[in-house]
Amino acid sequence: MNEPLHHPMMLEALRKAGVSDEVLSQAVMQSERTGESLPVVISRLALADDRTIVEALADVFAVPILPESRVPSAPVLPDVFNPGFLRSRRILPISVRETEIDIALVDPSSPDALDGVLFATGKAPRPFLIGFDLWRRAYSALYEDGKTAEEGEGRTLGARWTRAESGMEGLSLDAPAVQLVESLIGEAVRAGASDIHIERKPTAGLVRFRIDGRLRDMRRMPPGLTEQAISRLKVISDLDVSDHRRAQDGRTTVSIGGRPVDIRLSIIPSAYGEGAVIRLLHRADIALDFERLGFSGPEQNRISAAIKRPQGFYLVAGPTGGGKTTTLYAALNTLRAPDRKIVTVEDPIEYFFEDVHQTGIDEKAGLGFASALRAFLRHDPDIVLVGEIRDSDTARTAVQASLTGHLVLSSIHASDAATVPARLKDMGVDLYLIASTLTAVTAQRLARRLCPDCREPVKASQEIADRYGIPFAENDQFHEARGCSSCEDGYRGRVVISETLTVDDVVRDLIREDAGSDAIRQHLETTMLHDGLDKARSGLTSLSEALRVLEAS
């Protein structure tokens, strides 16, 4: 193994950046195989974001970080430096003085990079650290006329991390498809999209982004390029490129702007060819506290009281894309403590906690929610998170787990909090077990958040009040979207609208008696409708948006 690939200080820095020993050993093997330095391998595989890597390297190697503002706008000493030398060493000349030259480098443990600069210029190199993604963009702009530094290799997206011994797979699709996929994902990330839809139409391909819960047409593409893009997505997600007749699901992690973005890919056939939906998950952007998600103070108190019990069953209900998983992560973040063993079974793992044992389900290997949950109960956990209650086996196992002294958190598809006991009953759970274990249910929707720069106050019409049976006060003031340069159409981001049913003795008796959802609903302290109205009055969302998401449920 070459010394720079496992320099002790380099390993120390990467561990400090949060790279585990298991992943680090695989990265070292990959580094040996490709000849790439460890910071480049870690960045390409999106195992840590570039900023974290650079900060850790700077601390351990005592080398300053190059500010992005110091990246030159034109090549420095172009007659002296061969672009191939700069690319192979991952370095960038920054500025030159009489006896010194400032050099940005990705790997501070490589001795031959600075020795080569000294030999070529006769000037003493002064090193600065630069992240691989920033180096790549700067090199492309300065020495490749804006082209990708490794055009045709498909590595600008970052390669997938697999269990295969080969590690980074060489990708040989045509460059236009490689660049298109990179462009689409980068554009979607910058726009704050949660999903990319690639749809095959009779004469073209249509690309749409889901932003703040709503689809927007973005571009049309020739049919041939659409097919190439979908094939490219299959390759990076480890799917069968040759199979065009059945649905396929895959996942991967890519690096955009030096930050890891998790991708879930769904491919389905259609009358005109295959279509793809790409779910984007920005790990660093997940809000992990209830206040940032938009829960009101009383709602936070109700949820906190439920999840701080030593045992029981807490559920989050709502539609697909309603933010249930993020709410569960916020609860998990609240509960983390050194004296607690927390295990999760998820599909997929969307946010990684260093002190939580997390497992993604693998149905092909026989590891589903129920089987994983039964196995985890033998690990002596205090708290168990089950990504979703999908079937009767998982429901019964989760209830049994909460009966045996565990706190179980999960999500379920239900229209509101009061209908959850009936959903569990339909899944085969006995009513007396539901009443004994269920501690609280939070039902929620996500509404688009009003742009604070252009929202404007309005009076609610009597027509709306009559239509929804809402008792507006005479001086009630709401807010509506107007639109400005800071937002697309008056909205920016999303806010939760919720209701939490606390299962007290009265509600517990109603569940045992199978009294029905209407009777249980009477014991809600607040409803999603009232929470939506309060958020519309405060200007967090508009009245029309709050009513839209609640009416659609």
C-alpha positions, -999 to +999 in steps of 0.1 A: +000+000+000+014+034-009+022+054+022+000+084+014-031+061+012-029+052+048-009+080+064-016+078+101-025+115+103-049+111+073-066+082+090-069+102+122-084+131+103-110+110+085-121+093+117-125+128+132-147+136+101-170+108+112-159+080+089-161+047+107-133+022+108-153-003+088-160+022+060-125+035+062-110+001+056-131-003+025-121+031+014-084+023+018-089-008-003-107+013-030-079+038-028-053+011-034-073-003-063-078+031-081-047+050-069-070+078-057-062+095-024-085+088+006-101+123+007-111+119-030-126+084-024-145+095+006-159+126-012-168+106-044-187+080-024-205+107-003-194+091+030-189+125+045-194+160+031-164+179+018-166+207+044-164+181+073-134+164+056-116+197+049-121+210+085-108+177+100-078+177+077-070+213+085-071+206+122-049+174+121-024+186+094-024+223+106-029+235+070-052+265+064-084+261+044-086+280+011-117+303+010-137+298-022-133+335-029-095+329-035-101+304-063-084+321-093-105+332-123-077+324-148-049+297-148-018+306-128+015+300-146-002+281-175+031+278-193+047+261-163+020+237-151+008+208-172-030+203-166-024+165-164+000+170-135-025+192-117-053+167-122-033+136-112-022+154-079-055+171-073-039+205-068-045+240-080-021+269-082-037+300-065-012+329-067+025+335-071+050+358-055+087+364-060+098+334-039+066+316-030+035+301-046+002+294-030-011+259-038-045+244-030-045+206-026-071+180-017-046+156+000-022+172+024-005+139+031+009+136-005+046+147-005+052+145-042+026+172-050+044+200-033+078+185-044+066+187-080+055+223-076+089+232-061+107+215-090+085+231-117+086+266-104+117+269-082+094+287-056+085+275-021+050+261-021+026+274+006-002+248+009-039+254+014-067+228+017-095+226-008-125+202-009-125+177-038-158+190-052-146+227-052-112+216-067-131+196-095-153+226-104-124+250-104-102+227-125-130+221-150-136+258-154-099+267-157-083+239-176-112+220-194-132+250-207-160+241-183-161+204-192-162+178-165-127+170-153-133+134-158-158+135-187-171+101-197-162+084-164-195+095-148-178+102-115-189+138-110-221+124-094-200+103-070-201+065-074-224+042-055-211+024-024-219-013-027-209-045-010-192-056-042-154-060-039-150-038-070-163-008-051-165+021-076-179+008-108-167+022-141-196+036-161-195+036-198-227+053-210-225+082-234-214+115-219-246+134-228-267+110-205-241+113-178-241+151-179-279+152-181-285+131-150-259+151-131-275+183-143-311+172-134-301+161-099-280+192-092-309+215-105-334+196-084-313+199-052-308+237-058-345+241-063-353+223-031-372+195-049-382+163-031-387+143-063-378+142-100-403+127-124-391+115-158-421+106-179-421+091-214-446+108-237-455+098-273-430+122-289-407+134-260-397+129-224-411+152-198-392+162-166-411+175-136-399+184-101-420+181-070-413+213-050-431+220-017-455+191-025-466+203-060-453+191-094-439+216-119-429+210-155-392+217-160-381+206-194-388+183-224-362+159-239-358+139-271-370+102-266-335+088-272-319+110-245-347+101-221-340+064-225-303+070-220-309+090-188-331+063-174-304+037-183-278+058-165-300+060-134-303+022-135-266+018-136-258+041-106-287+024-086-275-011-094-306-021-114-309-044-145-303-021-175-315-047-200-349-053-183-375-029-197-407-048-189-410-049-151-409-024-123-376-019-105-366-001-073-331+009-063-311+034-043-278+050-042-259+080-028-245+108-049-224+138-041-238+172-051-217+202-043-196+181-020-227+170+001-242+135+002-277+132-013-295+099-010-316+087-039-344+063-041-352+053-077-384+038-090-386+026-126-420+016-141-429+006-177-456+026-196-473+026-230-445+047-244-415+033-226-400+034-191-406+062-166-386+071-135-393+088-102-362+099-082-368+107-045-341+130-032-331+130+005-308+158+017-294+144+050-280+177+062-313+195+056-336+174+077-351+194+106-347+173+138-367+193+163-405+198+165-403+236+166-385+239+133-410+215+117-438+239+127-455+221+156-473+244+180-463+247+216-492+226+229-487+200+203-450+197+212-460+192+249-485+164+240-459+146+218-432+150+244-454+136+272-462+105+250-426+097+239-411+102+273-430+073+288-408+043+295-430+020+274-460+022+251-469+027+214-467+061+197-479+065+161-476+092+135-504+091+109-508+107+075-505+102+038-474+094+018-451+124+016-468+139+047-436+142+068-443+112+091-407+099+090-392+133+097-415+136+128-403+102+140-367+113+136-374+144+156-388+122+184-358+099+181-335+129+184-352+140+216-349+105+231-312+099+224-292+094+256-260+075+266-280+052+290-305+041+263-303+014+237-322+026+206-327+004+175-346+011+143-358-008+113-365+014+083-372+014+045-348+031+038-326+047+065-331+084+057-309+100+085-280+084+103-275+087+140-241+077+153-255+064+186-285+045+172-284+009+158-302+013+125-311-014+100-327-011+065-352-038+055-343-062+027-374-081+016-353-102-009-332-115+020-363-122+041-357-092+064-390-073+067-403-050+094-419-077+115-390-102+113-364-074+120-385-062+149-386-097+164-349-100+161-342-066+176-362-074+207-335-099+216-309-070+216-324-057+249-334-023+234-352+005+254-367+022+224-376+007+190-385+027+159-404+008+131-405+028+099-441+019+091-469-004+102-478-019+068-494-053+077-510-073+105-478-092+113-459-059+119-488-044+138-491-073+162-454-076+168-451-038+175-480-040+200-464-071+217-431-052+219-447-023+237-464-047+261-431-062+271-416-029+284-404-012+253-413+022+238-422+017+202-424+045+177-439+040+142-460+055+114-493+044+098-515+054+069-547+069+083-567+100+075-567+114+111-557+105+146-592+092+157-593+066+129-560+049+139-575+025+165-599+012+138-569+008+113-551-013+139-582-033+145-586-040+108-550-053+109-560-079+134-549-063+166-573-069+195-591-038+209-580-045+244-543-046+233-547-014+214-562+003+245-535-011+267-505+000+246-514+031+225-502+062+243-508+089+216-513+094+179-502+124+159-519+129+125-503+155+102-502+171+068-476+193+052-487+228+039-467+251+018-451+278+040-458+315+030-428+335+018-422+361+047-411+387+021-443+390+002-472+376+022-501+400+027-530+401+051-565+394+038-600+390+053-616+356+050-648+355+030-682+344+045-685+320+015-654+301+028-667+302+064-701+287+053-685+261+030-662+246+057-684+254+087-657+276+102-668+302+128-646+331+118-645+361+142-654+395+127-618+408+130-601+375+118-572+383+096-554+357+075-525+358+050-522+350+013-494+345-012-484+373-036-451+362-052-418+380-053-382+375-064-374+354-033-400+327-040-417+309-069-453+317-063-456+332-028-444+300-010-411+288+003-407+255+022-434+237+041-449+236+076-467+209+095-504+210+103-512+184+130-534+170+157-524+148+186-548+124+203-536+116+238-549+082+249-561+088+285-585+066+305-616+079+288-602+073+253-589+039+264-625+029+274-639+041+241-613+020+222-622-011+243-659-005+237-652-001+199-671+032+202-658+044+168-638+073+154-665+099+159-667+093+196-629+093+199-626+125+179-646+144+205-616+140+229-591+158+207-578+189+223-573+205+189-579+193+153-559+197+122-585+221+109-580+244+139-542+241+138-543+250+101-565+281+108-541+292+136-511+289+112-530+308+085-538+336+110-501+338+121-489+340+085-471+306+084-493+295+056-523+308+037-559+300+044-564+286+009-533+263+013-544+250+047-579+242+035-564+226+003-542+201+021-570+192+046-596+189+019-574+166-001-571+142+028 
